[in-house]
Amino acid sequence: MVDRAAPGLAVRDLVIAPGASAITQTIAPGEIVGLAGLDGHGQELFLKMLAGLAPPLGGSIEMGASRKITGFRKAVASGVAYLPRDRRKARYDLYREKLSIVAPRPDAPITTLSGGNQQKVLLARALALEPAILLLNDPTRGVDVATRHVLYDVFRGLAADGMGLVILSSEIEEILLLCQRVLVFRENEVAAEIAGDALTTDSVISAMFGRAA
């Protein structure tokens, strides 16, 4: 059951670049929201701001009614976990058995693992924090097909248990498979918010390039 009493992530009047329109969004418990856009158009910067890794130019990010996110440590303490695109700096933690991580020994550096197992390790570390919101930066990049589907199942299961997920992906098909709604970024703004039957490959691509769907 999704715990709707759990805190959501509220983004109010967030400005991520000079001259860009403000962004107001809420990530609800149990929701999977996708971020799409051409490289460099603001979706990764937005995700890093949610994680407290980059300061916004204006606006606020809050967990629940009273926890304002003003930096990475505050984000973690507020129940926000971030899975980075760079997977090279980590070691083992919880969830190893659940994710079936294959490695030569428990204390093996992450650089000795395959791309898929590296990602499982970082996901395990993030989940060990028991977050309310999980931020994922291109989570299946460089991962084999089998591991990709394991991760998809884990993401869906976390959402079903009430965790809110924000997934930035460079693959539109992945976003369509996982997400209930998608924020498409163009020129450091949310150019379109697409959900339901309107969420198609064509609609996302059209929004990315500024064309009518």
Secondary structure, 3 states (H helix, E strand, C coil): CCCCCCCCEEEEEEECCCCCCCEEEEECCCCEEEEEECCCCCHHHHHHHHCCCCCCCEEEEEECCCEECCCHHHHHHCCEEEECCCCCCCCCCCCHHHHCCCCCCCCCCHHHCCHHHHHHHHHHHHHHCCCCEEEEECCCCCCCHHHHHHHHHHHHHHHHCCCEEEEECCCHHHHHHHCCEEEEEECCEEEEEEEHHHCCHHHHHHHHHCCCC
